[in-house]
Amino acid sequence: MNLGRMTDHAGEWLRGTGPQSDIVVSSRVRLARNLAGYPFVNRAASRQRLEVLQRSRQQILEGKLAEDMIWVDINECEPMDRQLLVERHLISRQHAKASDDLPRGVAVGLNESVSIMVNEEDHLRVQVLRSGMQLGEAFEQINHIDDCLEKRLDFAFSKKYGYLTACPTNIGTGIRVSVMMHLPALKLTGEIDKVKRAAKDMHLAVRGMFGEGSDAIGDLFQISNQTTLGRGEQEILADFQHTVVPQIIAYEQQARQALVRQRPALLDDGIWRSWAILNNARLMRTDEVLSLLSQIRLGVTMGRLEKVTMRMLNELFLMTQPAHLQKLMGSDMDPAQRREARATLIRKRLGQS
Amino acid sequence: MEKHKCDKCDRPATYHSVEIVNGKKIEKHLCEYHAAEEGLTFKVAHKPINELLTNFVKMHSQDQSVAGPGDVACEQCGLTYAEFQERSLMGCPSCYQAFARQLDVLLARTHEGATEHHGKIPSNTGSGEQHQQQLMRMRKRLDEAVEAEDYELAAHLRDEIGKISTAVDGGGAAI
């Protein structure tokens, strides 16, 4: 597969459309599954790992689970291509960085909504990623994929514990439901800590945009369930759809309105200062871009800056990441060269808008 | 500690730091906004869930009356409970049975008190747990036979696995 083609567009989930996409950037559901009759990946012999990989790959590709599914052997990928897949949220950092003697791969659907990692922590990690608040749709799709897979593969399952996974934090449903939310006003007013406390009380995890262990850069927060045992998929999903997400959206909107009423200059200063820097800077770090773009995104969704579309912003979020930038420029660059190329790319793209 | 205003505006400071540079004491007090502007509050390090779990397991294992000895081992894959405590990862589906006694407290803590599954059940619960264990044992023997270059035994085992495997995908004997 030619991963190079990926760099000229963003996946469906970054289209910047979908319900409530002003605050909910994307919705994600993933399932952890293991093939019955094999040890988990961490304890399987290399022959068994290979067998799990080959069987899974065959069944995934023959199952026609999503339109035009392609397969990528991760251990044969260049480090840059692996990083590209991480930046597009198609594989985890763990999958990218695992040792070369672990045979592993990923199947990706054409518009990148569906990805299935094979031999990550579990034999299969199925993911559906959609733009905006589309958790219901994402769940329906992943449940259908799971139904198709279980007709072809026998999954490790126990009546007492449900789907069995390598880490006991995932057993039961094996489901992780998450939303990536853009919460700049809550961050600015310091109320984000309240949200984090409330989330913790509800047994939810709050993380950065690259999941486990990543920092919350660019005011993007990923909120996900921690409990997978003892509660049904629909119950977990309903919590997010009817309680968690609507409430956080309401908090963020209140904070935005309060800013407009009480500190409009502070709000606009952040937005326009960011615009000025993005349009004039000659050197730019990745984390700096994300913080600045976050302000522009806030400005666009609040109607205070109309020079750029959401789609272009989302594309810049992606294209300024290290691997995307280097693919786009067609050459390997050291961090200093990247900072310069990044600043140039941004000026060029924003200048066209 | 006395309340500080932000060095750059009138908001209350939430970020405080003291540095000694060339023998001079430099204090910084910043509000959420300005701390963020300087990139100081971006390092919100959430503990990864695995780490939390490891701590749970360790805490739990000190309570000997509940945890029992750390050297209980899974019959199928040989993983000991002590090894599980180190890495927070089970070795195979059978580990859940082997460590059932120790697990309930741990699971209840991680999953809001729950110790049993509610939710989707695969339509093809298929071969059942015992059958799955048998398959796993035979695959292990097959591996050992290949390793020992006993190809006659390996071929025999491969046939057997093919026969007993009721799995819909053909049991993987083709490889």
Interface residues (C-beta under 8 A of the other chain):
Chain A: N34 A36 G37 Y38 P39 F40 N42 R43 A45 R47 Q48 L50 E51 Q54 R55 Q58 Q59 E121 N143 D146 D147 E150 K151 R152 L153 D154 F155 A156 F157 S158 K159 K160 Y161 G162 Y163 L164 T165 A166 C167 P168 T169 I171 G172 T173 I175 K187 L188 T189 G190 H203 A205 V206 R207 G208 E212 G213 D215 A216 I217 Q226 T227 T228 L229 G230 R231 G232 E233 E235 L266 D287 E288 S291
Chain B: T14 C31 E32 Y33 A36 G39 F42 K43 V44 A45 H46 P48 I49 N50 L53 Q76 C77 L79 R87 S88 L89 M90 G91 C92 P93 Y96 Q97 L103 L106 L107 T110 H111 E112 G113 A114 T115 E116 H117 H118 G119 K120 I121 P122 S123 N124 T125 G126 S127 E129 Q132 Q133 L135 M136 R139 K140 D143 V146 S165 A167 V168 D169 G172 I175
